[in-house]
Amino acid sequence: MDEDPATINGQPYPIALGEQGQTLWETTDVAQERDEIWDDWSLGMGETKRETGRGYLFARGFDPSANGALRLSPHYQAHNNTALTTGYGYMMEDVETTGSTLTLDAASTGKGSVADEGTLTISHTIASQSERLLAVGVSVDIQVAPPIEISATYAGVAMTVLGIRDGTAGNAHHVHLFFLRAPATGTNDIVITNHIGSTRAFVVGAESFYGVNQDDSFGTAVSALGTNGTPTVTVVTASGEQILAVLAVEGAATIAAGTNETERWDDTQGSDVSGSGYTQAGSDGGVIAPSLTSGSNWGIFAVPIKPSSTTSRSVMWIGDTTKLYRYTYDSDTGLSLDGTQTIASGVCGRPEKTNSKWYAPMGSGTNARRLDDASSDSGWADAGWKANHLSNFQKGVQPTLARVNSTTANTVELNDDTSGNVGDTWTNESEAVGDSSTDVTDLVEAQGQLFVAKEDSLFAFGSEAESFNAIPFLNRGKADSDNGKGTIAFGDMIFYPSKGNWWRYRIGRGALPVGANTIRSWRPIARIDSPKAGRVAFAVYVEEYLYYLLNDGELSYLIQARLRREGDPAGHELIQHSVLTIPLSKGLGVDSKNRLWIKGASTDETTRDIRVIELADDGSLDKDKRRGQADEDHIITFDERNPGRPQDQVQLRHFTVETEGDWDATTSLFLAVFRDDSQFAVSVGSTVTSTGVTTRNWTVGTDDTAYRFRPLLLLATTSSYTPKSSQPDILRVIIGIRFPEIVRIVIPADDGVLDGYGLTAIDAEQNLRRLQNQGVVTFRRPGDTTTTFSAEIFSVTDTMYATKDGFAHGIQLQLRRWITP
C-alpha cells in the first residue's frame, strides 16, 4: 500500500496511473457560475414557477405593478369605526353646501449663499386645518434660470412650480414660485436645492393658507420686471381671494409694502439679491406696488389664491345597514367622521345619483332616503318609496330610475319621474327577472342596457319579458345571498362576483370566469399562504384599472387588474396584482379625486376601519411617495427557479439586491430563500437598510444547495417610518448560483494492486457502488495527509483506461463537488 494513499469514506484506495504516468484523479468540468435575476414583476401574480420571468407568486404589502421598480403598497389612512357592521357598504360622494374662508396661516423666511447642488433649509409650521396650501417664493441673483435649475421640497415631498419670472441682461434677478396642496401639518423643513451650476445668493419666503380651493387653487398669474425702481403689477382678482406676490431686486435694496399690502418677508443676501413677499385681500383691487427706496432693477410674480368652494369640498357618505356615515378626507391628517344619520329598520343597498341627488335604498323596512344636504347630519330626507337597490337606466330616449322591488325581490321596476325629486310612480314597465326563489343583489347599467345581478346568476334586463340569463352555465347549486354584490360595468363588460368565481360577461358575446383562481400558472404552495380560493366581495374601476377585494377568512386582499394592452405577451386576459392585505372588508368606492375608499367588515371591531388610498391621476398605483405602513411587515414571494436539470443541485452563492430611494434605519429589508420543499424561508445575511447594490453571501456548507429555490423579501418598517414622504424602492433581485465541479477518479480493478489495501476488485466495486447517490462522502487526495473535502458520488462504472503498458480494467467514479472558498 502507498505511504499516503487516497481515502474514500475513510477507506484507503489506490489511484490508477495513466499512460503519461499521471494520476487519474482529475477535474473534468470546472464549476460554472451564473445569476438568476428578478427585475420585472409587471406581468402579475400567480407565477408559481418561472414562465414569463416577469411575474411573481404573491405579495402582501408590495406593489409590483410597475416595470423597473418594486415598491411598497400604497399607503392607506384609516379610521376605526366600531359601529360599522360586518356587512356590505356603499359609497356616495357629494360636495358640501358651504365653502370656507380663505385664511392666512403662517409665514417663514430664510436666506443664504448656496453652492451648486447645495441646499437651503428653512423650518415652517402648518396648522391642522382643512384645505391647506403652501407657497414658497424664491429670489435669486441670476437673470435666467429655467424651472429645472431650482427644486423645492416640504417634509420630503416635491413641490410643484407655479411660475417663474426671469431677469434680463444687466438685470440679475429671478423669481420662482412653488406650491404644494394639502401639505403635512406640524413643523417640517422646506428644502431648496440649487441646480444652477454655480454658487448663487438666495432669499426664500414661505406662506401657508387654509380654506383653499383644492381643485382650482389659483387665478391668473401675472409678472413684470423693470429698472425704474417702482415695481408694479395688477392682478385680476375677486372678493374672498388672497393675492400672493414675490419680489426680487438686484443687489441690496430697501423695500416697503405698498397700499393695502401686508409684507410677509423681506431680506437681503449680502449685496447680491433682495427678496420679499406680500399678500393682499382680493377685495382691495389687485394692484401690487411695493416701494423701493434703494435699488432699481426688479422682477415680480403675483397670483390670486382662490377660497374653497362647495364644489371643492368633497364628502363621502357610506351606507352600512341602518347607518349613513359622513366622512371627509385630508391627505395629511386622514379621515374624519363628521356625522351619522340612523335610518331605523333600514338595510342600505346599491345607491344611485339621479338629477344631482343621491338616493339610498333602505330595503323593505323603511322608505329610501334622498340626500338634500350633504353637509348636514340630518340631510337625508324620506323619498316616499321603498327599494332594495337602484340604478339609472337610459331606456331609449327616456331616462329612468330602476329599482328592485323591496317586497318582490326578483322584480325590477322603472320610474320615468326623474326631472325633480323622484316620486312614487313605479308603474312603468315592471318585470320579474328569473324565478322568485332568488333575490336581486345589484343593478348596473352599460351601453344602454340594464343588468340585474341575482343570487344565482347575472341577467340582462328586458322590460317586455325578454330578460335572459347572461351566465347560463353558472351552477345553481352555488346560489348564495352574497352572489352579485359589488357587480360593476366596465366598458362593454359586466363583472359579476359569485361564490365560485369572478365572472366577466362581454355584452352580446358571452361569459368567462376571470378571477384569481383562473390564473393558469398559479398553484397553491402548502407552506406559503395565498388566497387563490378566496371570494371576490366587491369591485370598482378607475380609468383602465379594476380594483377588487378577494376575501379569504378574516383577510381581504386588494387586487388590481387591467386588460392586456398592445405589446403585452399572450396570457390571461387580465394582468392582476396583489397590492394590499388588510382585515376583512366589504365595500369599495372611488371619489372624484381618485381616492379609493374601503369599508371594513372584520369580526374584530378594533380593525373594522374605513381606509383610503390615493391613486395616481391615471387610476394606477404610480403615485410618488406615500408607500407602505409604519410598524408593519411587507412581504413578496417570487417565482421558483430550477436552473439546471430537475435532478441536479446547484450551490447558492450570493443574494444581491439593488435599492434606491428612501432607505434608512426605519426600513429593514430581510433577504430569505425557500429551498426545495423547506417549510420555512431561510434568511441570508444581515438586513439591508441603505440604497445601492448590497450582497449577502451564504455560509458555505450551510443551507446553500438546492434543486430549486424561491426568494422572499420582507421589508419591515419601524414605528418611526414616515410613509407619506417615503418611497424605498427595489430595482432588482439577484441570486448567484454555482454548478458543481465534476471530478473523475479511476481505481485499478486489479486484485494484485488492491490486495495491499485489504480488498479485491469485487470488494472495491461493491463498496463504491454502495456510496453512489447516498449523499456526501469524505475524500482525501493521494499524498495529502491532512486535507479532505466532501463530494457526492453520482456515478460508478466499469472502464478501460490507457497505461504505459497498454490498457487496464478500472472502476471509474464521478463526483459532484461544491467548491469552497
Buried (B, 14 or more C-beta within 10 A) or exposed (E): EEEEBBBBBEBBBBBBBBEEEEBBBEEEEEBEEEEBBBBBBBBBBBBBEBBBBBBBBBBBBBBBBBEEBBBBBBBBBBBBBEEBBBBBBBBBBBBBBEBBEBBBBBBBBBBBBBEEEBBBEBEBEBEEBBBBBBBBBBBBBBBEBEEEBBBBBBBBBEBEBBBBBBBBEEBBBBBBBBBBBBBBBEEBEBBBBBEBEEEBBBBBBBBBBBBBBBBEBBBEBBBBBBEEBEBBBEBEBEEBBBBBBBBBBBBBBEBEBBEBBEBBBBBBBEEBBBBBBBBBBBEBBBBBBBBBEEBBBBBBBBBBBBBBBBEBBBBBBBBBBBBBBBBBBBBBBBBEBBBBBEBEEBBBBBBBBBBEBBBBBBBBEBBBBBBBBBBBEEBBBEBEBBBBBBBBBEBEEEBBBBBBBBEBBBBBBBBBBBEEBBEEEBEBBBBEBBEEEBBBBBBBBBEEBBBBBBBBBBBBBBBEEEBEBBBEEBEEEBBBEBBBBBBBBBEEBBBBBBBBBBBBBEBEEEBEBBBBBBBEBBEEBEEBBBBBEBBBBBBBBBEBBBBBBBBBEEBBBBBBBBBBEEEEEEBBEBBBBBBBBBBBBBBBBBBEBBBBBBBBBBEEBEBBBBBBBBBBEEBBBBBEBBBBBBEBBBBBBBBBBBBBEEEEBBBBBBBBBBBEBBBBEBBBBBBBBBBEEBEEBBBBBEBBBEBEEBBBBBEEEEBBBBBBBBBBBBBBBEEEBBBBBBBBBBBBBBBBBBBBBBBBBBBBBBEEBBEEBEBBBEBBBEBBBEBBEEEBBEBBBBEEEEEEBBBBBBEBEEBEBEBEEEEBEBBBBBBBBBBEE
